């Protein structure tokens, strides 16, 4: 089973494409809407393994204040504003697509941030701190930013958003911390870090593919009736990632050394798409699947951008 999970993670783009195709076929023949309550279970199963791997002690460790400040300013000032402008320019009449882009911008950095930083020989310690700080701030600030940028266009169920963020962010975070401590105490920190910890992200990736497949079943009819929708989504998403990568890379080159630059790029360009997907489907009942469709496309673009940046950095090093 683990070999299958490793294959899915190492071929995440192909796995997502296969999941999308499978979901379209299932949704064309079967009405899966009665299974919609399973979204919360799948979302929790997707987020919890990621939380087990977080290094919560990084919050109290002495860090690079300049680098962390630059990261969070980009994450919670620059990118949400950029997402709002992109939404108005490319999807002025499609509020669910605008919401999707905003959710992507509001939930920074994921567990893969560390992996990409390791592969690029970046500052891993600071990348870990970026993840924990970004998740905490993103969970707290997301409802307010949605209201600020889209409050006039979409009903903002503050209570539901906070409740679902608690269920799919803070509760898994707390349980992940407890699980981590229990496993470290039982097996030792070294065994946990080297043998147990690497297994958890595999399950998180599996449930990402499961959730995207389920999303496609819910909106199969819409996509069959409007096949140009995915290409329409792809262009602004790809352009957004290209602009993020180019601009943040330039900032990193100007103000930081190479190791910190790599951490800065991965701590901002790599978004927590799993959380964005979970929030979209559990909070916004009517438009959640449309929002999730944009996020599914973002997965494909983000992986390609991150992989290209690793190759770029390796060429610089060699």
N, C-alpha and C positions, 0 to 999 in steps of 0.2 A: 504493500500500500504506500509506504513512504517513497518508494521509487516513482510511483505514479504521481504523487504530490510534488516531488522534486521536478518531474518532467513538466508538470503544469506551471510551476513557478519559473523554470528556465525558459519556457516557451509561452510566456504570459500573453503576448499579443496574439499568437495563433490560438491559444486556448480561449481568449475572449471572442475572437472572430468565430470560432467553432460554436461557442456558447450562444452568440447572437444568431447564427444561422439555425441552430437547433431550436432556439426559442421561437424564431419566426415560423418554423415548420409546425411546432407543437401548437402555437397560438392560432395558426391558420385553421387547424382541425378541431381544437379543443378550447372551450371557454374556461380559462384558469382563474377568472375573477373571484370565484368562491374561496380560492386558496390565498387570497390577499392577506389575511391575518398572519400567515406564515412569514411575512416580510420582517416583522419584529424579531422573530426567532432567528431567522437567517442573519439579520443585521447584527444581533448580539453575538452570534457564533462567529461572525466575520471580525468583529472589533476586539472581543475578549482575548484571543490568542496574541494579538499585536500588543496589548497592554501588559501581558506577562513578561514581555521582553524589555520593557522600558527600564532604564536605570534611574530610579527616582532619587537616588543619592546625589545625582548630578546637580540637583536644585540647590543643595547646600554647599557644594564644592566651589572653590574660588575659580572664577571664569574670566573670559575676555569681555569686559563690559562694553568696549567699543564695538566689537563684532556682534555681540548679542543685541545691542541697541539698534545697530544698523539693520540687522535681520528683522526685528519685530517692527521697526518703522516701515520697512518695505512691505512686510506681511499685513500690517493692519492700518496703514495709511495710503501707501502708493497703490498696491494691487487691488484693494476694494474699489478705489476711485477709477482705476483703469478698467475694472470689470463693469462698472456702471456705464462708462463711456462706450465700451464695446457693445454692451447690450442695447444701448440707445441707437448706436450706428447700424448694427447688423440685424437686430431683432426688435425694431420699434413697436411692432404690433403683437409680438409673441412674448407675453409676460413670463411664461414658464421657461423659455430659453434664457431670458434675462436673469431670472432667479437662479437657474442652473450655473451660469457663469459667475454670479455673485457668490454662490455657495462654494464653488471651486476656489475662489479667491479668499474666502473667509476662513477656510480650514487648512492651515499651512502644515506642510511637512508630514511625512509618514515614516513608518519603520524602514522603508527602502532608502530613506535619506542616508542612514548609516552605511548600508551596503554600497550605495553608489560612491559615498565619500571614501570608504575603505579601498574600493577598486581604483580610485583616482589618487590615492595617497594624500588625502586631505586631512584636516584637523578633526578627527573622529570624536574626541572629547567634547569639543564645542558643538559638533553636529548633534550629539546626544542631548545636550542641554537645549538646543533649539527645538527638538522634538517635544520634550516635556513642557517647556515654556509655551510653545506654540499651541499645543493641545489644550492646555489650561486656559490661555487667553482666548483661543478660538471658541471654546465651549461657552465661555462667559459672554463674549462680545457679539457673537453671531446674531442673536435676535435683535439687538439694537442696530446693527448695521443694515440688516434686512429692512427694518422699519425706516431707517434714515434714507435709504436709496430707493426702496420700492413701496414704502408705506402708502402712497397715494394710488398705487396701481393694483395691489394685491392685499387681501386681508391677512394681517399678521397675528396669528394665534399665539400670543406670547406665552400663555400658560402651557399650551401643547408643546411649543418649541422647547421651553425649559424642561418640561417633563421628559420629552424624548431625548434631549441632550443628556439629561441625568441618567436615563436608561441605557443609552448607547455610547456614552462617553465616560461619565463619572462613575457609574456603577461598575462597568467593566474595568475601569482604571483601579478602583478600590479592590475588586476581586482579583485583578491581575497582580496587584502589589502583594495581597495576602498569599496568592498561589506561589508567587516568586519566593516569598520568605519561607513558606512551608517546604518547598522543594530544595531551597538552599540549605535549610536546617537539616533536612533528611539526607540529602546526597552530597552536600558540600558545595561551596561556591564554584570551585573549579569544575566539578562534574556538571553542575547546572549550566555554567557558561559554555562549556565545550561540547556537551552531548545532549542536554535536554532543551536548552534555550533555542537552538537552531531549528527544532522541530515545529515549534508553535507557529512561526510565520507561514509554514507550508499549509496549515489548515486555514489560516486567514485568507491566503490566496485562493484556496479551493472555494471558499464561500463567496469571495468576490465574483468568481466565474458563475457560481450557482445563482447569485442574486441578479447578475446581468442577464443570464439566460431567462430567469423568471420575468424580468422587466420586458424582455422582447416578446414573451408570450402574451403579456397584457396589452401590448400595443402592436401586435402583428398586423391586424386589419388596417390600422392607420398607416403603417409603413407600406403595406402592399398597395394601398390606394394613393400613396404619395411617395414613390420610390426615390425622388430627388431630395428628400428631406435630409438624409445622412450626409450627402455631399455638401448641402447648404450649411450644415453644422460644422463640417470638417474644416472648411477654410478659415472662419474666424477663430476657431479653437487653435489651429496650427499657427496662425498669425500671432495670436496672443502669446503662445509659448515661445515663438521665435523672438518676439519683442522682449519678453521677460528675460530670456537667456542672454540676448545681446546686451541689454541695458544693465542687468545685474552683474554680468561678467565684466563689463567696463568699470563699474563701480568697484568691484573686487580688485581689478588690476590697478586702479588709481590709489586705493587706500589700504590695501592689505597685502600680506605675502601670499605665496601660492597656496599654501595649506589652508589658510583662513579664507582665501577667495573661493576655493573649492567648497568649503563648508557653507559659505554664504550662499553660493549658487544653489547647492543642493537643499539648503534649509529654506529656500524661498521658491525656487522654480518647481521643486517636487512638492505636489499638493497632497493632502490627505483625502484622496478621492473616495476611499472606503467610507469615511465618516460623512462626506457630502452625499454619497449615494444612500446611506442609511437614513439620514435626516430627510432627504427628499421624499423617500418612500414611506416614512413613518409619520411625518408631520403634515405633508400637503397631499391629502387624499385624492383630490380631483385632478391635480396636475402633476403629481409625483412621478408617474411613469414617463411623461414627456421630459421632465427635469432630468430624470435618471438617464434618458437616452443621450443627452449631451454629455453627461459624466462618463458614460460608457465609451463614447468617442474620445474623450479626454484621456482615458486610460491608454488607448492605443498611441496617441500622440506623445504623452508624457514618457512612456517607456522608451520610445525611439529617441526623443530629445536627450534623456538621461544617458542612454547607451552611447549616443554620439559624443556627448561631453566627456564621458570616460575615455573614449578613444582619443579625443583631442588632448586631454591632459596626459595620457600615457605617451603620446608622441612628443609632447613638450619635455617630459621627464627623460625619455630615451634620446 
